[in-house]
Amino acid sequence: QLQLVESGGNLVQPGGSLRLSCTASGFIFRYYVIGWFRQAPGKEREGVLCVSDSDGTTYYKESVKGRFTMSRDNAKNTVYLQMNSLKPEDTAIYYCAADYPGSTTVQAMCETENPPYWGQGTQVTVSS
């Protein structure tokens, strides 16, 4: 059974940093298109960062460019979302998601599509 599990959400002050983890089971993460999404209260879900399975091409939501990055630990079948210079508007539930190899572009995954595999989400709150 394919499964994604996020962790690492927390309360952090503005300007602070946080690293989220997403561990996959039942499939090999590095062969899939991976995305991080978030949903704030009363708002639609939005794609934050999506990474290609083939060449590492990365799509960033404009508001997180220069602040958010993704890294991998293939041995642990885990990806990480490093979030720096956090702002109150980054407050949301963060989800990781995966789509089949070669099935989509990173921009499409983040902007319009609904990947088939999702984690349960982890809460990030940025507040003083």
C-alpha positions in Angstrom: 0.0 0.0 0.0 1.4 3.4 -1.0 1.5 5.8 1.9 3.0 9.2 2.7 3.5 10.5 6.2 4.5 14.0 7.0 6.0 15.3 10.3 7.7 18.4 11.6 5.0 20.9 11.8 5.1 23.3 14.8 4.6 26.8 16.1 7.4 29.1 15.0 8.0 32.8 15.3 8.1 35.0 12.2 11.5 34.9 10.7 12.1 31.5 12.0 12.8 28.2 10.2 11.2 24.8 10.1 11.9 21.6 8.3 9.1 19.2 7.4 9.6 15.6 6.5 7.7 13.3 4.3 8.4 9.6 4.3 7.0 7.2 1.7 6.3 3.6 2.0 5.1 1.1 -0.6 7.0 2.9 -3.5 10.3 4.4 -4.2 10.0 8.2 -3.7 12.8 9.3 -6.0 11.1 7.9 -9.1 7.9 10.0 -8.6 7.0 13.6 -9.1 6.8 15.1 -5.7 4.9 18.1 -4.5 4.4 20.1 -1.3 1.0 21.8 -0.9 -0.6 23.8 1.8 -4.1 24.9 2.9 -4.8 27.7 5.2 -8.1 28.1 7.0 -10.8 29.4 4.7 -8.6 29.2 1.6 -8.1 26.8 -1.2 -5.2 24.3 -1.3 -2.2 25.6 -3.2 1.0 24.1 -4.5 4.1 25.4 -2.9 6.9 23.5 -4.5 7.0 20.6 -7.0 10.0 18.6 -8.1 10.4 16.5 -11.3 11.1 12.8 -11.1 13.5 13.0 -14.1 15.9 15.9 -13.8 15.1 17.7 -10.6 13.3 20.6 -12.2 11.6 22.5 -9.4 8.6 24.8 -9.5 8.1 27.3 -6.7 5.1 29.3 -5.8 6.3 32.9 -6.2 5.8 33.8 -2.6 8.2 31.1 -1.3 11.0 31.5 -3.8 14.3 32.0 -2.0 12.8 30.8 1.3 11.7 27.2 0.7 13.7 24.3 -0.7 13.4 20.6 -0.9 16.0 18.0 -0.3 16.0 14.2 -0.3 17.4 11.3 1.6 16.9 8.4 -0.8 18.2 5.9 1.7 15.3 6.8 4.0 12.8 7.3 1.2 12.2 10.7 2.6 12.0 14.2 1.3 12.3 17.4 3.4 10.8 20.9 3.0 13.1 23.4 4.5 11.3 26.6 5.2 13.2 29.7 6.2 12.2 33.3 6.9 8.8 32.2 7.7 5.9 34.6 7.7 2.5 34.6 9.3 0.9 34.0 5.9 2.8 30.7 5.7 0.5 29.4 8.4 -1.3 26.4 7.0 -1.6 22.6 7.0 1.2 21.3 4.8 0.9 18.2 2.7 3.3 16.2 0.6 2.0 14.5 -2.5 3.3 12.2 -5.3 2.4 11.5 -8.8 3.5 8.8 -11.2 6.8 9.2 -13.1 6.5 11.3 -16.2 2.8 11.8 -15.7 2.9 15.6 -15.3 5.0 18.7 -15.3 6.0 20.3 -12.1 4.1 23.4 -12.9 1.0 21.5 -13.7 1.3 19.4 -10.6 1.5 22.5 -8.4 -1.0 24.7 -10.2 -3.8 22.6 -11.5 -3.6 18.9 -10.9 -4.7 16.6 -8.1 -1.9 14.0 -7.5 -3.1 10.5 -6.5 -1.1 10.1 -3.4 -1.3 12.4 -0.3 0.0 12.5 3.2 -2.2 13.4 6.2 -0.8 16.8 6.6 1.2 18.6 9.3 0.3 22.0 10.9 2.6 24.9 10.6 1.8 28.0 12.6 3.8 31.2 12.2 3.0 33.6 15.0 4.7 35.7 17.7 
